[in-house]
Amino acid sequence: MRYRLYHYFETGQGPFRNLSSLPLEEARQVSARLRSDGGVFASRRSVDYVEIRRELEGKARDSFIAKGGRPLKRYPHYMTLGECEWLREWYKHSGRIVIELDRFKEEAVSFTYGDLFPTMRYKDGKPYREQVYTKSEIMELILTYGLPQQWNGDGSKGPERYIEAQIWDDEIIGPLIGQKD
């Protein structure tokens, strides 16, 4: 099966805008603005979201390196493995970009079975918690568990609603960063 990666974004802001790539204080200010806008998913994030996010991204990066990954960025850009219509609800004016997974080098993309936050923080004993996977490893995991968006599209069976891809290299997405319609 050929897989595609999907990136969802606010069309007025453009794709691949990365909160973690901003200086810490600026990232906190952007996060605070998003929290004050009750119309978007990000408005539900905690005050310490930026600090937690950077910590989890550091763990993911270190785990990926330990598995042979060669991240060129300190913080990743995010996509989903397979389509996840639920993510369109996160934005007032949702856009999306679709890229074939095969375009990405194995050493440039890692995966978590679910969003990075619950995957690294949720304690329920599932074997894929607190794990980062390579491209070949995530394919094996899909054979075992399937795609979360197929068996848990409404989130009623746990926090995993999609497989997240962390893109650690701008080779493929670089020309798209921040482009507006």
Secondary structure, DSSP 4 states (H G I P E B T S, - for coil): ---EEEEEEETTT-S---GGGS-HHHHHHHHHHHHH-TTSGGGGS-TTHHHHHHHHHHHHHHHHHHTT---SSSS-EEEEES--GGGGGGSSSEEEEEEEGGGS-GGGEEEESS-HHHHHH--S--TTTT--B-HHHHHHHHHHH--HHHH-TTSTT-S--SEEEEE---TTTGGGTT---
